[in-house]
Amino acid sequence: MKKSILILGALAFSAGVSFGQGNTASSSSTGNGNSSSVLQTGQNNTGSTTQEGNNNEALLQQGNFGGGNVQSNNAEGSISQTGNSNDATVKQRQGFAGGTAVSVHSVEQIGNNNDAFIETFNGGNLGSVFQNGNGNTSFSQQSASGHDVDIDQIGNGNTARTFQLGGGDNSAAIRQDGNNNFGEIRQSGMNNRGSHWIAGSGNTGYSEQDGMSNVQRTEITGNGNDFTVDQFGDDNFSYVNARGTGPGANDLSLNNSEIDILQNGDDNKISGSIGGNNNELTITQDGSGNLILGSGGNWDALGFTISGNGNVGTVMQMSNNNSATFSMVGNGNTTTITQN
């Protein structure tokens, strides 16, 4: 039998929405095929759902996403699921973009074939997703500015996607440890920061930043990986570390992999290093005043360095006043730098 649990705060309406401030709602279920919904509007509310078992579904909504767009500032929401084939959805709506109120949400899933979906509107939301198991999927969508999301996946066949669009000063981080993972970060606006950590083989990653003064950091090790970074706008920076050092270091190298970096705009910078064999690196900078040159402040990277055998490095810089510092150490490596 499938059980349904609906928890409402004070002054609940028939539509299943509770209005008020400082409400606390919690749901706990053990068994198969359970469903839980927590719906809250108002200020300073807390909602949590814990499910242990298979085929569970959980919805946590703080703020109204229908007519009227009722806000829910300073909300805290969490979903914890242990078991197989679980679904988790978190929706939060802040009062207005760029506000000082902060809402916090988290999803933890331990098991196989889990799905996590996070949707937040307006600024100042802090989100995290942790998935430990196989076949997990995570999707996060945040609008306006001042958001922070962290997605951590341990296992095989995982997918992680995060969109931060329509604002600036956002931060997104994806960490994937396992095989056949797919990670994607898309950000628009100014002063955004994207970080992607990949450890394993056969992974595919993509990061896109559209705006000014954005930073993308890529940490990748393993075999047969494919990673693409696209930055559109001016004064952006991209850093790649593929030698098993830095945060989360695993002393591994990168082999038989492809990394493509595109920067379209002026005064952009790229730096990094790769350690391993038979890798292909392609860097394209289209604009003026672009550099392949780091400094001590850019994670101690100076230009771009590749150490190993059979690697291929291709650099293309279009327009004026560009500079490239590129070095390769090892045997059978090929470097091509084109400046037009």
N, C-alpha and C positions, 0 to 999 in steps of 0.2 A: 504494500500500500504506500502511495506517495503522500507524504505529509507536507503541509504548508503552514508556515509560521509567519505571521505579520505582526510587527511590533510598532505601535504608534505612541507618540507623546501626548501631552495634554491637548484638549480641544481638537481632537481628531475629527476630520470630516469623512464623509462616506467614500470620497475618492482615495482615501488612504494616505493623506498628507497631514502631518501634525505641525501646528504653529506653537511657538513659545520660545523661551530662552532657558539655557542651562539644563536641558533635558538629557537623560542618559538612557540608551536603549541597548540591550544585549540579547543575542540569540545564540543558543547552543543546541546542536542536534547530533545524535549518533545513530547511524544506520544508513540504509541505501535509499536512494531516490528522494531525498529531502529537498525542500525549497524554502528559502528564507528571504524576506524583504524587510528592510529598515528604511523608513521614509521620514525625513525631518526637515523642517524649515525654522528659521529664527536664528538667534545668536548663541554661540558658546555651547553647542550641542555635541554630544559624544555618542557614536554608534559603533557597535562591534558585532561580528558574526563569527562563530566557530563551528565548523562542520567536520565530523570524522566519519568517513564512509565513502561509498561509491555513488556516482551519478548525482551529485549534489549541485544545486544552483543557489547563488547568493547575489542579492541586489542591495546596495547601500547608496541611497540618494539623499543628499543634503542640499536643500534649495530646490526651487520649482523650475523645471525645464519646459513647462508648458506655457499657457497664456499668463501674462503678468510677470514672469521671470522672477519669482520671489527669491530673495537672497538668503544665504546662510553663512554669516561670517564667523571666523574663529572656530570652525568645526573640526572635529577629529573623528576619523572613520577608519576601521580596520576589518579585514576579512582574513580568516585563517582556515585553510582547508587541507585535510590529510586524507588521501585516497585517490581513486582513479576517476577520470572523466568529469572533473569538476569545472564549473563555470563561475567566474566572479566578475561583477560589474560595480564600479564605484563612480558616482557622479557628484560633483560639487560645484556650486555657483557662489562666487564671492559677490560682494556688494557692487564694486565697480573696479574697472581696470586701474592698476597703479595704486590701489588703496594700501593702507598700513595693516589691515587685518590679514591674518594668515590662517589658512586651513591646511590640515595634515591628513593624508590618507596612505594606507599601506595594504598590500595584498601579499599573503604568504601561502604558497601552494607546494605541498610535498606529495608527490605521486606522479602518475603518468597521464598524458592526454589532457592536461589542464588548460583552461583559457582564462586570461585576465584582460579586462578592458577598463581603462581609466579615462574619464572625460571631465575636464575642469574648465570653467569659464571665469574670465577676469583674473586679475593678478594676485600674486602672493600665495600660491599653493605649493606645498611640499609633498612629493609623492615617491613611493618606493614599491617595487615588485620583486619578490624573491620566489624563484621556481626551482625546485630540485627534483629532477626526474626527466623522463623522455617525452618527446612530442609536445612540449609546452608552447603556447602562443601568448604573447603579451603585446598589447597595443595601448599607447598613451597619446592623448590629444589634449593640448593645453593652448588656450587663447590668451592674448594680451601679454603683459610683461611680468617679470619677477618670479617666474616659476622655477622649480627645481625637481627633477625626476631622476631616479636611480633604478635601473633594471638589472637584476643579477640572475643569470640562468646557469645552472649546473646540470649537465646532461646532454643527450644527443637529440638531434632533430628539432631544436628549439627555434622559434622565430620571435624577434623583438623589433618593434617599430615605435618610434616616438616622434610626434609632430609638435613643434612649438612655433606657432605662426601668429603674426599680427602684433608683435611687440618686441621688446629688447630686454637685455639683462637676464636672459634665461640660461639655465644650465641643464644639460642632459648627459647622462652616463649610461652606457650599456657594457656589461661584463658577461662574457660567454665563455664557459669552460666545457668543451665537449666537441662532438663532431657534427658536421652538416648544419650548423647554426646559420641563421640569417639575421643580420642586424642592420637597422636603418635609422638614421637621425636626420630630420629636416628642421631647419630653423630659419626664420626670417626676422629682420630687424637689426639693431645695433647691439654690440657688446654681448653677444651670445657666446656660450662656451659648450662645445661638444667633446665628449671623450668616449673612446671605444676601445675596450680590451677584448682580444680574442686569443684563446689558447686551444689548439686542436688542429684538425686536418679537414680539408674540404669545406671550409667556411666561406661565406660570401658576406661582405659588409659594404654599406654605402652611407655616406654622409654628405648632406647638402646644406650650405649656409648662403643665404641671400641677404646682403646688407653690408654694413661697415663695421670695422674693428671687431670682427668675430675671430674666435680661436677654435681650431679643431686639433685634438690630440688623438693619435692612433697608436696603440700598443698591440702588436700582433706577433705570434709565434706559431710554428707548426708547419705542415706540409700541404701543398696544393690549395692554398688560400687565394682569394680574389677580393681585393678591397679597392674602392673608388671614393675619392674625395673631390667634390665640386664646390668651389667658393666663387660667388658672384658679388662684386662690389669692391670697395677700396679699403686698404689698410687691414687686410685679413692676414692671418697667420696659420700655417699648417705644419704640424710636427709629426714625424713618424719614427717610432722606435721598434725595430724588429730584430733585436739581439738579446732578448731575455733579461734585460736589466730594468731598473726603475720600479715603480709601484707594482706589486704583484709579480715580481720577477720569478721566473721559473728556470733560468739558466738554459733555455732552449733557443734554437735559432729558427730562421725562416728558410724553407727550401721549396723549390718548384712552385713558386707563387708569383702573382701579378699584383702590382700596386700602381694605380693611375691617379695622378693629382692634377686637377685643372683649377687655375685661378684666372678669372676674367675681371680685370679692373686694374687700378693703379696702386703702386706702393704696397704690394703684397709681398709676403715673405714665406719661405719654405726652408725647413732644416730637418735633419734626422739622420738615422743610420740603420743599415741592414747587415746582419751577420748570417751567412748561410750560402747555399749553392743553388745555381740554376734559377735565379729569380729574375723577373723583368720589372723594371721601374720606369715609368713614363711620367715626366713632368712637363706640363704645358702652362705657360704664363702669357696671357694676352693683355698687354697694357704697358704703361710706362713706369719706370722706376721700381720694377719688381726685382726681388733678390732671392737667390738661393744661398743664403748666408745667415747664420744664427749669431747668437751672442751668449755669454754666460748666463744671462737671465732666461733664455729660452731652453730650459731643461739641459743646460750645458752642451748644447749641440752647436757645432760650427760647420756651416755648409751642409753637404750631404756626403756621407761616407758609406761605401759598401765593402765588406770584407768577406771573402770566400772565392769560390771558383765557378766559372761558367755563368756569371751574372751579366745582365744587359742593362745599361742605363741610358736613357734617351731624354734629353732636355731640349725643349723648344721655347724660345722667348721671342715674342713679337713686339714691335714698337721700339721705343727709345730709352736710353739710360738704364738698361737692365744689367744685372751682374749675376754670375753663376760661379760658385765654388764647389767642385765636385771631385771626389777622390775615390779610387778603387784599389783594393789590396787583394792579391791572389792571382790565380792562373786562369787563362782563357776568358777573361772578362772583356767586355766591349762597352765603350763610352762614346756617345754622339751628342754634341752640343751644337744647336743651331740657333743663331740670333739674327733676326731680320729687322 
